[in-house]
Amino acid sequence: PTIESDDIVIPFGFWIIEEACRQIKLWSDMFRFDRPLRAGINLSARQFTCGVLVEKIVEIIHRHGIDPTSIALEITESAFLDDMEAANLMLLKLKAEKIRIYLDDFGTGFSSLSYLLHFPVDVIKIDKSFVKWMHVDEQSEEIVKSVITLAHNLKMQVVAEGVEEEEHLARLNEYGCDYIQ
């Protein structure tokens, strides 16, 4: 059994959000940064469907006195599968609170371009399985390049996951990828 399949995933997830906000506040008070800090927090599909998610996150953010844009929730498309209308409503509520939404592991699983049209995400994270093979597999490189172009045309930013080769970094820069991981 994993934490995801256990009822503890909901309180555990809120504890992680609490700790991330606490740390952002601590570092912001201790150091000067040229730009605001942002913590990426992975949400499981079960957390995402929790009815009090938005209210609880907003309460945690306010308690720690941090900017809501300091939080980026990373959600895989599997969180959208059960009820697309409820998922869209949840995303809109999060966006109304100025919380950034990252579509994680894009290109794997049940990826659909309709997610990009119908769900208000800020950032697409291209899965490392595409980045890893860019220098070997022409199709992987074309997918990465196309996702970057598509995301930018839709006014979204892009993170390429799993960048480990200098050659990949150079090509991602050439294609205008916003961030690497």
Accessible surface in RSA format (square Angstrom, percent):
REM  Atomic radii and reference values for relative SASA: ProtOr
REM  Chains: A
REM  Algorithm: Lee & Richards
REM  Probe-radius: 1.40
REM  Slices: 20
REM RES _ NUM      All-atoms   Total-Side   Main-Chain    Non-polar    All polar
REM                ABS   REL    ABS   REL    ABS   REL    ABS   REL    ABS   REL
RES PRO A   1   177.07 129.1 116.39 106.1  60.68 220.6 129.24 106.7  47.83 297.3
RES THR A   2    91.98  65.4  81.80  82.9  10.18  24.3  82.74 111.1   9.24  14.0
RES ILE A   3    78.42  44.6  69.38  51.7   9.04  21.8  70.82  51.0   7.60  20.6
RES GLU A   4    63.67  36.6  62.53  47.3   1.14   2.7  52.90 102.3  10.77   8.8
RES SER A   5    77.47  65.5  45.66  60.9  31.81  73.3  47.45 101.0  30.02  42.1
RES ASP A   6    73.29  51.3  67.90  67.6   5.40  12.8  12.10  28.5  61.20  61.0
RES ASP A   7   109.22  76.5 100.71 100.2   8.51  20.1  34.90  82.1  74.33  74.1
RES ILE A   8    89.23  50.8  84.95  63.3   4.28  10.3  88.68  63.9   0.55   1.5
RES VAL A   9     6.16   4.1   6.15   5.6   0.01   0.0   6.15   5.3   0.01   0.0
RES ILE A  10    42.03  23.9  41.36  30.8   0.68   1.6  41.36  29.8   0.68   1.8
RES PRO A  11    78.26  57.0  68.98  62.9   9.28  33.7  73.69  60.8   4.57  28.4
RES PHE A  12    75.04  37.5  71.47  44.3   3.57   9.3  74.68  45.3   0.37   1.0
RES GLY A  13     2.90   3.6   0.00   N/A   2.90   3.6   2.76   7.6   0.14   0.3
RES PHE A  14    21.78  10.9  21.06  13.0   0.73   1.9  21.19  12.8   0.59   1.7
RES TRP A  15   139.91  56.1 134.31  65.0   5.59  13.1 119.89  63.9  20.02  32.5
RES ILE A  16    65.83  37.5  64.23  47.9   1.60   3.9  65.03  46.8   0.81   2.2
RES ILE A  17     0.15   0.1   0.15   0.1   0.00   0.0   0.15   0.1   0.00   0.0
RES GLU A  18    37.56  21.6  37.56  28.4   0.00   0.0  22.12  42.8  15.44  12.6
RES GLU A  19    52.41  30.1  50.76  38.4   1.65   3.9  20.47  39.6  31.94  26.1
RES ALA A  20    18.96  17.4   9.54  14.7   9.42  21.4  17.94  25.3   1.02   2.7
RES CYS A  21     0.00   0.0   0.00   0.0   0.00   0.0   0.00   0.0   0.00   0.0
RES ARG A  22   103.49  43.5 102.58  52.3   0.91   2.2  48.00  65.6  55.49  33.6
RES GLN A  23    44.67  25.0  44.67  32.6   0.00   0.0  18.55  39.5  26.12  19.8
RES ILE A  24     8.18   4.7   8.18   6.1   0.00   0.0   8.18   5.9   0.00   0.0
RES LYS A  25    76.03  37.1  76.03  46.7   0.00   0.0  40.73  36.7  35.30  37.6
RES LEU A  26    77.68  43.3  74.37  53.2   3.31   8.3  77.44  54.4   0.24   0.6
RES TRP A  27   113.27  45.5 113.27  54.8   0.00   0.0  94.29  50.3  18.98  30.8
RES SER A  28    55.87  47.2  36.58  48.8  19.30  44.5  26.17  55.7  29.70  41.6
RES ASP A  29    97.56  68.3  61.02  60.7  36.55  86.4  28.90  68.0  68.66  68.5
RES MET A  30   116.53  60.3  81.41  53.9  35.12  83.6  81.71  69.5  34.82  46.1
RES PHE A  31   107.13  53.6  94.80  58.7  12.34  32.1 101.25  61.4   5.89  16.8
RES ARG A  32   234.54  98.5 203.11 103.5  31.43  74.8  82.18 112.3 152.37  92.3
RES PHE A  33    94.09  47.1  60.25  37.3  33.85  88.1  64.61  39.2  29.49  84.4
RES ASP A  34   158.74 111.2 115.00 114.5  43.74 103.4  37.02  87.1 121.72 121.4
RES ARG A  35   174.17  73.1 167.27  85.3   6.90  16.4  62.39  85.3 111.78  67.7
RES PRO A  36   104.36  76.1  76.52  69.8  27.84 101.2  88.02  72.7  16.34 101.5
RES LEU A  37    41.76  23.3  34.57  24.7   7.19  18.1  36.89  25.9   4.87  13.1
RES ARG A  38   100.44  42.2  65.98  33.6  34.46  82.1  18.72  25.6  81.72  49.5
RES ALA A  39    23.85  21.9  17.61  27.2   6.24  14.2  23.85  33.6   0.00   0.0
RES GLY A  40    48.34  59.6   0.00   N/A  48.34  59.6   8.04  22.1  40.29  90.2
RES ILE A  41     7.88   4.5   4.86   3.6   3.02   7.3   7.88   5.7   0.00   0.0
RES ASN A  42   101.19  69.8  84.67  81.8  16.52  39.8  29.56  71.1  71.63  69.2
RES LEU A  43     8.68   4.8   0.00   0.0   8.68  21.8   0.45   0.3   8.23  22.2
RES SER A  44    25.63  21.7  13.28  17.7  12.35  28.4  23.69  50.4   1.94   2.7
RES ALA A  45    36.66  33.7  30.09  46.4   6.57  14.9  30.47  42.9   6.19  16.4
RES ARG A  46    83.50  35.1  79.11  40.3   4.39  10.4  41.41  56.6  42.08  25.5
RES GLN A  47    14.35   8.0  13.94  10.2   0.41   1.0   3.49   7.4  10.86   8.2
RES PHE A  48     2.48   1.2   1.92   1.2   0.56   1.5   1.92   1.2   0.56   1.6
RES THR A  49    88.94  63.3  62.16  63.0  26.78  63.8  50.55  67.9  38.39  58.0
RES CYS A  50    20.79  15.7  11.39  12.7   9.41  22.1  10.20  25.8  10.59  11.4
RES GLY A  51    66.30  81.8   0.00   N/A  66.30  81.8  37.34 102.5  28.96  64.9
RES VAL A  52    88.31  58.1  88.20  79.8   0.11   0.3  88.22  76.7   0.09   0.3
RES LEU A  53     1.09   0.6   1.09   0.8   0.00   0.0   1.09   0.8   0.00   0.0
RES VAL A  54    10.99   7.2  10.72   9.7   0.27   0.6  10.72   9.3   0.27   0.7
RES GLU A  55   101.17  58.1  92.03  69.6   9.14  21.8  65.96 127.6  35.21  28.7
RES LYS A  56    76.48  37.3  72.87  44.7   3.61   8.6  34.89  31.4  41.59  44.3
RES ILE A  57     0.00   0.0   0.00   0.0   0.00   0.0   0.00   0.0   0.00   0.0
RES VAL A  58    26.91  17.7  26.53  24.0   0.39   0.9  26.91  23.4   0.00   0.0
RES GLU A  59    74.73  42.9  68.44  51.8   6.28  15.0  55.47 107.3  19.26  15.7
RES ILE A  60     0.68   0.4   0.68   0.5   0.00   0.0   0.68   0.5   0.00   0.0
RES ILE A  61     2.57   1.5   2.57   1.9   0.00   0.0   2.57   1.9   0.00   0.0
RES HIS A  62   126.16  69.0 106.91  74.3  19.25  49.2  72.74  75.0  53.42  62.2
RES ARG A  63   128.46  53.9  91.46  46.6  37.00  88.1  73.80 100.9  54.66  33.1
RES HIS A  64    32.20  17.6  26.13  18.2   6.07  15.5  21.47  22.1  10.73  12.5
RES GLY A  65    54.13  66.8   0.00   N/A  54.13  66.8  31.95  87.7  22.18  49.7
RES ILE A  66    18.16  10.3   3.91   2.9  14.24  34.3   9.77   7.0   8.39  22.8
RES ASP A  67    74.16  52.0  61.62  61.3  12.55  29.7  29.32  69.0  44.84  44.7
RES PRO A  68    35.22  25.7  35.22  32.1   0.00   0.0  35.22  29.1   0.00   0.0
RES THR A  69    41.19  29.3  40.06  40.6   1.13   2.7  33.33  44.8   7.86  11.9
RES SER A  70     5.90   5.0   5.69   7.6   0.21   0.5   0.21   0.4   5.69   8.0
RES ILE A  71     0.00   0.0   0.00   0.0   0.00   0.0   0.00   0.0   0.00   0.0
RES ALA A  72     0.49   0.5   0.49   0.8   0.00   0.0   0.49   0.7   0.00   0.0
RES LEU A  73     0.00   0.0   0.00   0.0   0.00   0.0   0.00   0.0   0.00   0.0
RES GLU A  74    20.06  11.5  18.16  13.7   1.89   4.5   0.79   1.5  19.27  15.7
RES ILE A  75     0.28   0.2   0.28   0.2   0.00   0.0   0.28   0.2   0.00   0.0
RES THR A  76    44.42  31.6  44.09  44.7   0.33   0.8  33.99  45.7  10.43  15.8
RES GLU A  77     6.38   3.7   6.38   4.8   0.00   0.0   4.83   9.3   1.55   1.3
RES SER A  78    55.66  47.0  47.22  63.0   8.43  19.4  34.66  73.8  21.00  29.4
RES ALA A  79     6.33   5.8   0.54   0.8   5.79  13.2   1.09   1.5   5.24  13.9
RES PHE A  80     0.36   0.2   0.36   0.2   0.00   0.0   0.36   0.2   0.00   0.0
RES LEU A  81    76.43  42.6  53.60  38.3  22.83  57.4  53.73  37.7  22.70  61.1
RES ASP A  82   139.23  97.5 103.48 103.0  35.74  84.5  31.40  73.9 107.83 107.5
RES ASP A  83    76.06  53.3  68.28  68.0   7.78  18.4  26.33  62.0  49.73  49.6
RES MET A  84    84.32  43.7  78.01  51.6   6.32  15.0  40.35  34.3  43.97  58.3
RES GLU A  85   148.34  85.2 137.85 104.3  10.49  25.0  54.80 106.0  93.55  76.4
RES ALA A  86    51.42  47.3  41.53  64.1   9.89  22.5  46.51  65.5   4.91  13.0
RES ALA A  87     4.77   4.4   1.44   2.2   3.34   7.6   4.10   5.8   0.67   1.8
RES ASN A  88    42.97  29.6  42.97  41.5   0.00   0.0   5.74  13.8  37.23  36.0
RES LEU A  89   100.91  56.2  99.37  71.1   1.54   3.9 100.25  70.4   0.66   1.8
RES MET A  90    23.82  12.3  22.31  14.8   1.51   3.6  23.37  19.9   0.44   0.6
RES LEU A  91     0.00   0.0   0.00   0.0   0.00   0.0   0.00   0.0   0.00   0.0
RES LEU A  92    88.79  49.4  84.07  60.1   4.72  11.9  84.43  59.3   4.36  11.7
RES LYS A  93    89.99  43.9  84.92  52.1   5.07  12.1  48.28  43.5  41.71  44.4
RES LEU A  94     0.00   0.0   0.00   0.0   0.00   0.0   0.00   0.0   0.00   0.0
RES LYS A  95    64.24  31.3  51.25  31.4  12.99  30.9  29.70  26.7  34.54  36.8
RES ALA A  96    78.27  72.0  44.30  68.4  33.96  77.3  57.18  80.5  21.09  55.9
RES GLU A  97    66.58  38.2  62.17  47.0   4.41  10.5   4.23   8.2  62.35  50.9
RES LYS A  98   137.51  67.1 128.27  78.7   9.24  22.0  87.88  79.1  49.63  52.9
RES ILE A  99     1.26   0.7   0.04   0.0   1.22   2.9   0.18   0.1   1.08   2.9
RES ARG A 100    48.45  20.3  48.15  24.5   0.30   0.7   8.93  12.2  39.52  24.0
RES ILE A 101     0.42   0.2   0.42   0.3   0.00   0.0   0.42   0.3   0.00   0.0
RES TYR A 102    21.59  10.1  21.59  12.3   0.01   0.0  10.25   7.7  11.35  14.0
RES LEU A 103     0.54   0.3   0.25   0.2   0.29   0.7   0.54   0.4   0.00   0.0
RES ASP A 104    13.56   9.5  13.56  13.5   0.00   0.0   0.26   0.6  13.30  13.3
RES ASP A 105    43.78  30.7  43.76  43.6   0.01   0.0   6.34  14.9  37.44  37.3
RES PHE A 106    10.42   5.2   9.78   6.1   0.64   1.7   9.78   5.9   0.64   1.8
RES GLY A 107    29.11  35.9   0.00   N/A  29.11  35.9  10.59  29.1  18.51  41.5
RES THR A 108    46.53  33.1  40.72  41.3   5.81  13.9  35.99  48.3  10.54  15.9
RES GLY A 109    74.26  91.6   0.00   N/A  74.26  91.6  34.88  95.7  39.38  88.2
RES PHE A 110   141.12  70.6 129.98  80.5  11.14  29.0 137.01  83.1   4.11  11.8
RES SER A 111    43.25  36.5  15.92  21.2  27.33  63.0  15.97  34.0  27.28  38.2
RES SER A 112    39.29  33.2  31.64  42.2   7.64  17.6  24.66  52.5  14.63  20.5
RES LEU A 113   113.25  63.1 107.57  77.0   5.68  14.3 107.57  75.5   5.68  15.3
RES SER A 114    37.05  31.3  33.69  45.0   3.36   7.7  27.21  57.9   9.84  13.8
RES TYR A 115     8.02   3.7   7.95   4.5   0.07   0.2   1.79   1.3   6.22   7.7
RES LEU A 116     7.21   4.0   1.07   0.8   6.14  15.4   1.07   0.7   6.14  16.5
RES LEU A 117   128.91  71.8  97.01  69.4  31.90  80.2  98.61  69.3  30.30  81.6
RES HIS A 118   109.39  59.8  96.51  67.1  12.88  33.0  62.82  64.7  46.57  54.2
RES PHE A 119     4.93   2.5   1.78   1.1   3.15   8.2   2.68   1.6   2.26   6.5
RES PRO A 120    34.74  25.3  20.34  18.5  14.40  52.4  34.21  28.2   0.54   3.3
RES VAL A 121    10.48   6.9   0.38   0.3  10.10  24.3   0.38   0.3  10.10  27.4
RES ASP A 122    23.30  16.3  17.17  17.1   6.13  14.5   5.63  13.2  17.68  17.6
RES VAL A 123     0.05   0.0   0.05   0.0   0.00   0.0   0.05   0.0   0.00   0.0
RES ILE A 124     0.18   0.1   0.18   0.1   0.00   0.0   0.18   0.1   0.00   0.0
RES LYS A 125     6.78   3.3   6.78   4.2   0.00   0.0   1.20   1.1   5.58   5.9
RES ILE A 126     1.05   0.6   1.05   0.8   0.00   0.0   1.05   0.8   0.00   0.0
RES ASP A 127    16.77  11.7  16.77  16.7   0.00   0.0   0.00   0.0  16.77  16.7
RES LYS A 128   127.76  62.3 127.76  78.4   0.00   0.0  71.12  64.0  56.64  60.3
RES SER A 129    51.07  43.2  44.61  59.5   6.46  14.9  42.30  90.1   8.77  12.3
RES PHE A 130    34.31  17.2  34.31  21.2   0.01   0.0  34.31  20.8   0.00   0.0
RES VAL A 131     0.00   0.0   0.00   0.0   0.00   0.0   0.00   0.0   0.00   0.0
RES LYS A 132   118.25  57.7 113.25  69.5   5.00  11.9  63.47  57.1  54.78  58.3
RES TRP A 133   115.60  46.4 115.60  56.0   0.00   0.0  98.65  52.6  16.95  27.5
RES MET A 134     2.59   1.3   0.01   0.0   2.58   6.1   0.01   0.0   2.58   3.4
RES HIS A 135    85.34  46.6  55.61  38.7  29.72  76.0  36.13  37.2  49.21  57.3
RES VAL A 136    98.85  65.0  65.62  59.4  33.23  80.1  71.05  61.7  27.80  75.4
RES ASP A 137    53.25  37.3  49.26  49.0   3.99   9.4  17.55  41.3  35.70  35.6
RES GLU A 138   140.34  80.6 129.81  98.2  10.53  25.1  48.46  93.7  91.88  75.0
RES GLN A 139   135.14  75.6 132.45  96.8   2.69   6.4  41.03  87.3  94.10  71.4
RES SER A 140     9.77   8.3   9.17  12.2   0.60   1.4   0.29   0.6   9.48  13.3
RES GLU A 141    20.78  11.9  20.78  15.7   0.00   0.0   5.25  10.2  15.53  12.7
RES GLU A 142    84.09  48.3  83.79  63.4   0.30   0.7  36.17  70.0  47.92  39.1
RES ILE A 143    72.93  41.5  70.58  52.6   2.35   5.7  72.93  52.5   0.00   0.0
RES VAL A 144     0.00   0.0   0.00   0.0   0.00   0.0   0.00   0.0   0.00   0.0
RES LYS A 145    85.21  41.6  85.02  52.2   0.20   0.5  39.68  35.7  45.53  48.5
RES SER A 146    62.87  53.1  55.00  73.4   7.86  18.1  34.78  74.1  28.09  39.3
RES VAL A 147    15.24  10.0  14.54  13.2   0.69   1.7  15.14  13.2   0.09   0.3
RES ILE A 148     0.82   0.5   0.82   0.6   0.00   0.0   0.82   0.6   0.00   0.0
RES THR A 149    73.85  52.5  69.95  70.9   3.89   9.3  52.61  70.7  21.23  32.1
RES LEU A 150    58.34  32.5  57.14  40.9   1.20   3.0  58.34  41.0   0.00   0.0
RES ALA A 151     0.00   0.0   0.00   0.0   0.00   0.0   0.00   0.0   0.00   0.0
RES HIS A 152    63.05  34.5  51.70  35.9  11.36  29.1  37.39  38.5  25.66  29.9
RES ASN A 153   103.46  71.3  81.50  78.8  21.96  52.9  22.21  53.5  81.25  78.5
RES LEU A 154    61.64  34.3  43.94  31.4  17.70  44.5  47.48  33.3  14.16  38.1
RES LYS A 155   183.92  89.7 149.70  91.8  34.22  81.5 115.28 103.8  68.64  73.1
RES MET A 156    16.22   8.4  12.07   8.0   4.15   9.9  12.92  11.0   3.29   4.4
RES GLN A 157    63.14  35.3  63.14  46.1   0.00   0.0  21.32  45.4  41.83  31.7
RES VAL A 158     0.00   0.0   0.00   0.0   0.00   0.0   0.00   0.0   0.00   0.0
RES VAL A 159    11.30   7.4  11.30  10.2   0.00   0.0  11.30   9.8   0.00   0.0
RES ALA A 160     0.00   0.0   0.00   0.0   0.00   0.0   0.00   0.0   0.00   0.0
RES GLU A 161    21.26  12.2  21.26  16.1   0.00   0.0   7.80  15.1  13.46  11.0
RES GLY A 162    23.69  29.2   0.00   N/A  23.69  29.2  14.89  40.9   8.80  19.7
RES VAL A 163    23.59  15.5   4.27   3.9  19.32  46.6   4.27   3.7  19.32  52.4
RES GLU A 164   154.73  88.8 115.38  87.3  39.35  93.7  44.05  85.2 110.68  90.4
RES GLU A 165    86.25  49.5  82.83  62.7   3.42   8.1  10.14  19.6  76.10  62.1
RES GLU A 166   144.97  83.2 135.36 102.4   9.61  22.9  67.22 130.0  77.74  63.5
RES GLU A 167    79.10  45.4  70.20  53.1   8.90  21.2  36.83  71.2  42.27  34.5
RES HIS A 168     3.88   2.1   3.88   2.7   0.00   0.0   3.23   3.3   0.65   0.8
RES LEU A 169    56.87  31.7  56.87  40.7   0.00   0.0  56.87  39.9   0.00   0.0
RES ALA A 170    61.96  57.0  49.96  77.1  11.99  27.3  56.83  80.0   5.12  13.6
RES ARG A 171    71.99  30.2  71.90  36.7   0.09   0.2   8.01  10.9  63.98  38.8
RES LEU A 172     0.23   0.1   0.20   0.1   0.04   0.1   0.23   0.2   0.00   0.0
RES ASN A 173    96.11  66.3  77.44  74.8  18.67  45.0  25.06  60.3  71.05  68.7
RES GLU A 174   134.98  77.5  96.96  73.4  38.02  90.5  46.07  89.1  88.90  72.6
RES TYR A 175    39.94  18.6  19.48  11.1  20.46  53.2  16.40  12.3  23.54  29.0
RES GLY A 176    34.88  43.0   0.00   N/A  34.88  43.0  29.84  81.9   5.04  11.3
RES CYS A 177    14.39  10.9   0.50   0.6  13.88  32.6   0.50   1.3  13.88  15.0
RES ASP A 178    55.89  39.2  27.32  27.2  28.57  67.6   8.68  20.4  47.22  47.1
RES TYR A 179    88.53  41.3  82.48  46.9   6.05  15.8  64.43  48.4  24.10  29.7
RES ILE A 180    81.45  46.4  58.16  43.3  23.29  56.1  58.16  41.9  23.29  63.2
RES GLN A 181   109.62  61.3  82.08  60.0  27.54  65.6  60.07 127.9  49.55  37.6
END  Absolute sums over single chains surface
CHAIN  1 A    10193.7       8394.0       1799.7       5905.1       4288.7
END  Absolute sums over all chains
TOTAL         10193.7       8394.0       1799.7       5905.1       4288.7
